[in-house]
Each structure stands twice: as structure tokens, then as C-alpha cells.
Amino acid sequence: MDITITITDTQNKCLEYVANSVTEWGENALTARAEIAQKEILDKLITHCNENNITIATGVDAQITQAYDLGVVKTAVQRASEALDRSAED
């Protein structure tokens, strides 16, 4: 997936101060955060499958999909929407 991010000239200058390559720094930040989220998702999936005697899918890509399909995890947008719905009910 290609992601395009627009920053100001000033923001670029600030990032050039701390990074040899602004693009490389951005790619590294996204990749590192995705790896953290992947571990969190897989931990939740393994726990859920073990507690419910569900066979875990084979391969990381399939396991991430399985976690969403089983409702073990939801996107941040879904969670925020549900939180808004709950607060509106209160």
C-alpha cells in the first residue's frame, strides 16, 4: 500500500534536522508501529482461540484477518464509533 503524507516546508526542515532521510524515517515509524500492533493482535487472537478451542489460521496475514473476522479486534475507527454510541446512550 502506498501512503502519501503532506507536510509543510518547515516541518520538512525540522525533520531533516533529526533524520538523514525524512522518507526513510517516516517509513520506519509506520513499519515499527505496525509491528507493535501486529504483536498485540496476535496475542489477543491466540488467547481468544485457546480459550474457545478455535483453530488458529496459518500464517501471520491469515491470523490478522482471522482476528478481525472473529471480532477479536476492531479498527480504531470502529472502536471510536462504538465509544461515541455508548456515550450517547448515557
N, CA, C and O atoms as a GROMACS GRO file, in nm:
protein
  360
    1MET      N    1   0.084  -0.116   0.000
    1MET     CA    2   0.000   0.000   0.000
    1MET      C    3   0.089   0.123   0.000
    1MET      O    4   0.184   0.132   0.077
    2ASP      N    5   0.057   0.218  -0.084
    2ASP     CA    6   0.129   0.345  -0.085
    2ASP      C    7   0.052   0.445  -0.002
    2ASP      O    8  -0.070   0.458  -0.014
    3ILE      N    9   0.124   0.516   0.083
    3ILE     CA   10   0.065   0.620   0.167
    3ILE      C   11   0.137   0.749   0.136
    3ILE      O   12   0.260   0.755   0.138
    4THR      N   13   0.061   0.853   0.108
    4THR     CA   14   0.120   0.983   0.080
    4THR      C   15   0.088   1.077   0.194
    4THR      O   16  -0.028   1.088   0.236
    5ILE      N   17   0.189   1.143   0.245
    5ILE     CA   18   0.173   1.237   0.355
    5ILE      C   19   0.227   1.372   0.311
    5ILE      O   20   0.336   1.380   0.254
    6THR      N   21   0.152   1.475   0.337
    6THR     CA   22   0.194   1.610   0.302
    6THR      C   23   0.234   1.683   0.429
    6THR      O   24   0.157   1.688   0.526
    7ILE      N   25   0.353   1.740   0.428
    7ILE     CA   26   0.399   1.821   0.540
    7ILE      C   27   0.443   1.956   0.485
    7ILE      O   28   0.467   1.972   0.365
    8THR      N   29   0.452   2.052   0.573
    8THR     CA   30   0.495   2.186   0.531
    8THR      C   31   0.646   2.188   0.511
    8THR      O   32   0.717   2.097   0.554
    9ASP      N   33   0.693   2.292   0.446
    9ASP     CA   34   0.838   2.309   0.429
    9ASP      C   35   0.907   2.318   0.565
    9ASP      O   36   1.016   2.263   0.584
   10THR      N   37   0.844   2.386   0.658
   10THR     CA   38   0.901   2.400   0.791
   10THR      C   39   0.909   2.265   0.861
   10THR      O   40   1.011   2.233   0.923
   11GLN      N   41   0.803   2.185   0.851
   11GLN     CA   42   0.805   2.052   0.911
   11GLN      C   43   0.915   1.967   0.848
   11GLN      O   44   0.984   1.894   0.919
   12ASN      N   45   0.931   1.976   0.717
   12ASN     CA   46   1.036   1.901   0.648
   12ASN      C   47   1.174   1.944   0.699
   12ASN      O   48   1.259   1.859   0.725
   13LYS      N   49   1.196   2.074   0.713
   13LYS     CA   50   1.325   2.124   0.763
   13LYS      C   51   1.350   2.071   0.904
   13LYS      O   52   1.463   2.034   0.938
   14CYS      N   53   1.246   2.068   0.986
   14CYS     CA   54   1.261   2.018   1.123
   14CYS      C   55   1.298   1.870   1.123
   14CYS      O   56   1.383   1.827   1.200
   15LEU      N   57   1.233   1.793   1.037
   15LEU     CA   58   1.265   1.651   1.029
   15LEU      C   59   1.404   1.628   0.971
   15LEU      O   60   1.473   1.534   1.011
   16GLU      N   61   1.445   1.711   0.877
   16GLU     CA   62   1.581   1.698   0.822
   16GLU      C   63   1.686   1.721   0.930
   16GLU      O   64   1.799   1.672   0.919
   17TYR      N   65   1.651   1.795   1.033
   17TYR     CA   66   1.741   1.820   1.144
   17TYR      C   67   1.768   1.692   1.223
   17TYR      O   68   1.877   1.673   1.277
   18VAL      N   69   1.668   1.602   1.230
   18VAL     CA   70   1.682   1.482   1.312
   18VAL      C   71   1.696   1.353   1.233
   18VAL      O   72   1.723   1.247   1.291
   19ALA      N   73   1.680   1.359   1.101
   19ALA     CA   74   1.684   1.236   1.022
   19ALA      C   75   1.765   1.256   0.895
   19ALA      O   76   1.759   1.362   0.832
   20ASN      N   77   1.841   1.154   0.858
   20ASN     CA   78   1.916   1.159   0.733
   20ASN      C   79   1.822   1.161   0.613
   20ASN      O   80   1.851   1.226   0.513
   21SER      N   81   1.711   1.090   0.624
   21SER     CA   82   1.612   1.085   0.517
   21SER      C   83   1.473   1.093   0.580
   21SER      O   84   1.435   1.007   0.659
   22VAL      N   85   1.399   1.198   0.546
   22VAL     CA   86   1.266   1.215   0.602
   22VAL      C   87   1.176   1.100   0.559
   22VAL      O   88   1.098   1.048   0.639
   23THR      N   89   1.186   1.060   0.433
   23THR     CA   90   1.104   0.949   0.382
   23THR      C   91   1.136   0.820   0.456
   23THR      O   92   1.045   0.749   0.500
   24GLU      N   93   1.264   0.790   0.471
   24GLU     CA   94   1.305   0.668   0.541
   24GLU      C   95   1.259   0.671   0.686
   24GLU      O   96   1.214   0.569   0.739
   25TRP      N   97   1.270   0.786   0.750
   25TRP     CA   98   1.226   0.799   0.888
   25TRP      C   99   1.076   0.772   0.899
   25TRP      O  100   1.032   0.701   0.989
   26GLY      N  101   0.998   0.829   0.807
   26GLY     CA  102   0.853   0.807   0.807
   26GLY      C  103   0.817   0.662   0.784
   26GLY      O  104   0.731   0.607   0.853
   27GLU      N  105   0.883   0.599   0.687
   27GLU     CA  106   0.857   0.457   0.660
   27GLU      C  107   0.891   0.372   0.782
   27GLU      O  108   0.818   0.278   0.816
   28ASN      N  109   1.002   0.404   0.848
   28ASN     CA  110   1.043   0.329   0.967
   28ASN      C  111   0.941   0.346   1.079
   28ASN      O  112   0.908   0.250   1.148
   29ALA      N  113   0.891   0.467   1.099
   29ALA     CA  114   0.793   0.492   1.204
   29ALA      C  115   0.666   0.412   1.180
   29ALA      O  116   0.613   0.350   1.272
   30LEU      N  117   0.616   0.411   1.056
   30LEU     CA  118   0.496   0.336   1.024
   30LEU      C  119   0.518   0.186   1.039
   30LEU      O  120   0.433   0.115   1.095
   31THR      N  121   0.629   0.138   0.990
   31THR     CA  122   0.660  -0.005   0.998
   31THR      C  123   0.674  -0.051   1.143
   31THR      O  124   0.622  -0.156   1.180
   32ALA      N  125   0.743   0.027   1.223
   32ALA     CA  126   0.763  -0.009   1.364
   32ALA      C  127   0.630  -0.013   1.438
   32ALA      O  128   0.606  -0.102   1.519
   33ARG      N  129   0.541   0.085   1.411
   33ARG     CA  130   0.411   0.087   1.479
   33ARG      C  131   0.324  -0.029   1.434
   33ARG      O  132   0.251  -0.087   1.513
   34ALA      N  133   0.333  -0.063   1.307
   34ALA     CA  134   0.256  -0.177   1.256
   34ALA      C  135   0.302  -0.306   1.322
   34ALA      O  136   0.220  -0.392   1.351
   35GLU      N  137   0.431  -0.321   1.344
   35GLU     CA  138   0.484  -0.441   1.410
   35GLU      C  139   0.433  -0.452   1.554
   35GLU      O  140   0.403  -0.561   1.602
   36ILE      N  141   0.424  -0.339   1.623
   36ILE     CA  142   0.372  -0.339   1.760
   36ILE      C  143   0.225  -0.381   1.759
   36ILE      O  144   0.183  -0.464   1.839
   37ALA      N  145   0.148  -0.324   1.667
   37ALA     CA  146   0.006  -0.359   1.656
   37ALA      C  147  -0.011  -0.506   1.619
   37ALA      O  148  -0.100  -0.573   1.671
   38GLN      N  149   0.074  -0.556   1.530
   38GLN     CA  150   0.067  -0.696   1.490
   38GLN      C  151   0.084  -0.788   1.610
   38GLN      O  152   0.009  -0.884   1.626
   39LYS      N  153   0.182  -0.758   1.694
   39LYS     CA  154   0.205  -0.841   1.813
   39LYS      C  155   0.083  -0.836   1.905
   39LYS      O  156   0.042  -0.939   1.958
   40GLU      N  157   0.026  -0.717   1.924
   40GLU     CA  158  -0.092  -0.704   2.010
   40GLU      C  159  -0.209  -0.786   1.954
   40GLU      O  160  -0.278  -0.856   2.029
   41ILE      N  161  -0.231  -0.777   1.824
   41ILE     CA  162  -0.342  -0.850   1.760
   41ILE      C  163  -0.321  -1.001   1.773
   41ILE      O  164  -0.412  -1.074   1.809
   42LEU      N  165  -0.200  -1.046   1.744
   42LEU     CA  166  -0.172  -1.190   1.751
   42LEU      C  167  -0.186  -1.241   1.894
   42LEU      O  168  -0.236  -1.352   1.915
   43ASP      N  169  -0.141  -1.164   1.993
   43ASP     CA  170  -0.157  -1.204   2.132
   43ASP      C  171  -0.305  -1.221   2.167
   43ASP      O  172  -0.343  -1.318   2.232
   44LYS      N  173  -0.388  -1.125   2.124
   44LYS     CA  174  -0.532  -1.133   2.151
   44LYS      C  175  -0.594  -1.252   2.080
   44LYS      O  176  -0.678  -1.322   2.138
   45LEU      N  177  -0.554  -1.275   1.955
   45LEU     CA  178  -0.608  -1.388   1.879
   45LEU      C  179  -0.572  -1.520   1.944
   45LEU      O  180  -0.659  -1.606   1.960
   46ILE      N  181  -0.448  -1.539   1.981
   46ILE     CA  182  -0.404  -1.664   2.041
   46ILE      C  183  -0.480  -1.690   2.171
   46ILE      O  184  -0.525  -1.802   2.195
   47THR      N  185  -0.494  -1.588   2.252
   47THR     CA  186  -0.569  -1.603   2.377
   47THR      C  187  -0.713  -1.642   2.349
   47THR      O  188  -0.766  -1.736   2.409
   48HIS      N  189  -0.776  -1.571   2.257
   48HIS     CA  190  -0.916  -1.599   2.222
   48HIS      C  191  -0.933  -1.741   2.168
   48HIS      O  192  -1.024  -1.813   2.209
   49CYS      N  193  -0.847  -1.780   2.076
   49CYS     CA  194  -0.859  -1.913   2.016
   49CYS      C  195  -0.834  -2.022   2.118
   49CYS      O  196  -0.904  -2.123   2.118
   50ASN      N  197  -0.737  -2.005   2.204
   50ASN     CA  198  -0.710  -2.104   2.307
   50ASN      C  199  -0.826  -2.116   2.406
   50ASN      O  200  -0.862  -2.227   2.446
   51GLU      N  201  -0.884  -2.003   2.444
   51GLU     CA  202  -0.996  -2.006   2.540
   51GLU      C  203  -1.122  -2.065   2.479
   51GLU      O  204  -1.209  -2.114   2.552
   52ASN      N  205  -1.135  -2.060   2.346
   52ASN     CA  206  -1.257  -2.105   2.280
   52ASN      C  207  -1.237  -2.227   2.190
   52ASN      O  208  -1.324  -2.261   2.111
   53ASN      N  209  -1.121  -2.293   2.203
   53ASN     CA  210  -1.089  -2.412   2.124
   53ASN      C  211  -1.109  -2.390   1.974
   53ASN      O  212  -1.169  -2.472   1.905
   54ILE      N  213  -1.058  -2.277   1.925
   54ILE     CA  214  -1.066  -2.242   1.783
   54ILE      C  215  -0.929  -2.264   1.722
   54ILE      O  216  -0.828  -2.223   1.778
   55THR      N  217  -0.926  -2.328   1.607
   55THR     CA  218  -0.801  -2.349   1.536
   55THR      C  219  -0.750  -2.215   1.483
   55THR      O  220  -0.824  -2.141   1.418
   56ILE      N  221  -0.626  -2.186   1.510
   56ILE     CA  222  -0.565  -2.061   1.464
   56ILE      C  223  -0.524  -2.077   1.318
   56ILE      O  224  -0.468  -2.179   1.279
   57ALA      N  225  -0.553  -1.975   1.240
   57ALA     CA  226  -0.518  -1.976   1.098
   57ALA      C  227  -0.366  -1.988   1.082
   57ALA      O  228  -0.290  -1.957   1.174
   58THR      N  229  -0.324  -2.032   0.965
   58THR     CA  230  -0.182  -2.050   0.937
   58THR      C  231  -0.126  -1.926   0.867
   58THR      O  232  -0.179  -1.882   0.765
   59GLY      N  233  -0.020  -1.871   0.923
   59GLY     CA  234   0.047  -1.755   0.865
   59GLY      C  235  -0.005  -1.625   0.925
   59GLY      O  236  -0.122  -1.614   0.960
   60VAL      N  237   0.084  -1.529   0.937
   60VAL     CA  238   0.052  -1.402   1.003
   60VAL      C  239  -0.060  -1.329   0.930
   60VAL      O  240  -0.152  -1.280   0.995
   61ASP      N  241  -0.055  -1.320   0.798
   61ASP     CA  242  -0.160  -1.249   0.724
   61ASP      C  243  -0.296  -1.311   0.752
   61ASP      O  244  -0.392  -1.239   0.778
   62ALA      N  245  -0.305  -1.442   0.748
   62ALA     CA  246  -0.431  -1.511   0.775
   62ALA      C  247  -0.474  -1.493   0.921
   62ALA      O  248  -0.594  -1.483   0.949
   63GLN      N  249  -0.380  -1.488   1.011
   63GLN     CA  250  -0.413  -1.472   1.153
   63GLN      C  251  -0.467  -1.332   1.181
   63GLN      O  252  -0.561  -1.316   1.259
   64ILE      N  253  -0.409  -1.231   1.119
   64ILE     CA  254  -0.460  -1.095   1.137
   64ILE      C  255  -0.603  -1.086   1.083
   64ILE      O  256  -0.690  -1.028   1.147
   65THR      N  257  -0.626  -1.144   0.965
   65THR     CA  258  -0.761  -1.146   0.908
   65THR      C  259  -0.856  -1.221   0.999
   65THR      O  260  -0.968  -1.177   1.020
   66GLN      N  261  -0.812  -1.334   1.054
   66GLN     CA  262  -0.896  -1.414   1.143
   66GLN      C  263  -0.934  -1.332   1.267
   66GLN      O  264  -1.048  -1.338   1.312
   67ALA      N  265  -0.841  -1.257   1.320
   67ALA     CA  266  -0.869  -1.177   1.439
   67ALA      C  267  -0.982  -1.077   1.412
   67ALA      O  268  -1.070  -1.057   1.496
   68TYR      N  269  -0.978  -1.015   1.294
   68TYR     CA  270  -1.086  -0.923   1.257
   68TYR      C  271  -1.216  -0.998   1.231
   68TYR      O  272  -1.323  -0.957   1.276
   69ASP      N  273  -1.208  -1.108   1.158
   69ASP     CA  274  -1.327  -1.186   1.125
   69ASP      C  275  -1.399  -1.238   1.248
   69ASP      O  276  -1.522  -1.242   1.252
   70LEU      N  277  -1.323  -1.277   1.350
   70LEU     CA  278  -1.382  -1.328   1.474
   70LEU      C  279  -1.428  -1.217   1.568
   70LEU      O  280  -1.492  -1.243   1.670
   71GLY      N  281  -1.395  -1.093   1.533
   71GLY     CA  282  -1.431  -0.981   1.620
   71GLY      C  283  -1.342  -0.967   1.741
   71GLY      O  284  -1.375  -0.897   1.836
   72VAL      N  285  -1.228  -1.034   1.737
   72VAL     CA  286  -1.131  -1.024   1.847
   72VAL      C  287  -1.074  -0.883   1.853
   72VAL      O  288  -1.050  -0.830   1.961
   73VAL      N  289  -1.054  -0.824   1.737
   73VAL     CA  290  -1.007  -0.686   1.728
   73VAL      C  291  -1.095  -0.610   1.630
   73VAL      O  292  -1.160  -0.668   1.543
   74LYS      N  293  -1.097  -0.479   1.648
   74LYS     CA  294  -1.171  -0.389   1.560
   74LYS      C  295  -1.078  -0.275   1.524
   74LYS      O  296  -0.980  -0.249   1.593
   75THR      N  297  -1.110  -0.205   1.415
   75THR     CA  298  -1.029  -0.090   1.377
   75THR      C  299  -1.047   0.022   1.480
   75THR      O  300  -1.144   0.022   1.555
   76ALA      N  301  -0.954   0.115   1.482
   76ALA     CA  302  -0.965   0.229   1.572
   76ALA      C  303  -1.091   0.310   1.541
   76ALA      O  304  -1.154   0.363   1.633
   77VAL      N  305  -1.127   0.320   1.415
   77VAL     CA  306  -1.248   0.393   1.376
   77VAL      C  307  -1.371   0.324   1.434
   77VAL      O  308  -1.461   0.391   1.487
   78GLN      N  309  -1.376   0.191   1.424
   78GLN     CA  310  -1.490   0.117   1.480
   78GLN      C  311  -1.498   0.136   1.631
   78GLN      O  312  -1.607   0.158   1.685
   79ARG      N  313  -1.384   0.127   1.699
   79ARG     CA  314  -1.384   0.142   1.845
   79ARG      C  315  -1.428   0.282   1.886
   79ARG      O  316  -1.503   0.298   1.982
   80ALA      N  317  -1.383   0.383   1.814
   80ALA     CA  318  -1.422   0.522   1.846
   80ALA      C  319  -1.571   0.542   1.823
   80ALA      O  320  -1.638   0.607   1.903
   81SER      N  321  -1.622   0.487   1.715
   81SER     CA  322  -1.764   0.499   1.685
   81SER      C  323  -1.849   0.432   1.793
   81SER      O  324  -1.951   0.486   1.836
   82GLU      N  325  -1.807   0.314   1.836
   82GLU     CA  326  -1.879   0.243   1.941
   82GLU      C  327  -1.874   0.320   2.073
   82GLU      O  328  -1.972   0.322   2.148
   83ALA      N  329  -1.761   0.384   2.102
   83ALA     CA  330  -1.748   0.462   2.223
   83ALA      C  331  -1.843   0.584   2.218
   83ALA      O  332  -1.905   0.619   2.318
   84LEU      N  333  -1.853   0.646   2.101
   84LEU     CA  334  -1.946   0.758   2.086
   84LEU      C  335  -2.089   0.712   2.104
   84LEU      O  336  -2.168   0.780   2.170
   85ASP      N  337  -2.122   0.597   2.046
   85ASP     CA  338  -2.256   0.543   2.060
   85ASP      C  339  -2.290   0.516   2.208
   85ASP      O  340  -2.400   0.547   2.254
   86ARG      N  341  -2.193   0.459   2.280
   86ARG     CA  342  -2.215   0.429   2.422
   86ARG      C  343  -2.233   0.558   2.503
   86ARG      O  344  -2.319   0.565   2.591
   87SER      N  345  -2.152   0.660   2.472
   87SER     CA  346  -2.163   0.785   2.548
   87SER      C  347  -2.294   0.856   2.516
   87SER      O  348  -2.347   0.928   2.601
   88ALA      N  349  -2.345   0.838   2.396
   88ALA     CA  350  -2.473   0.900   2.360
   88ALA      C  351  -2.589   0.832   2.433
   88ALA      O  352  -2.691   0.895   2.461
   89GLU      N  353  -2.572   0.704   2.465
   89GLU     CA  354  -2.674   0.630   2.537
   89GLU      C  355  -2.681   0.668   2.683
   89GLU      O  356  -2.785   0.655   2.747
   90ASP      N  357  -2.568   0.717   2.737
   90ASP     CA  358  -2.561   0.750   2.881
   90ASP      C  359  -2.632   0.877   2.914
   90ASP      O  360  -2.634   0.918   3.030
   0.00000   0.00000   0.00000
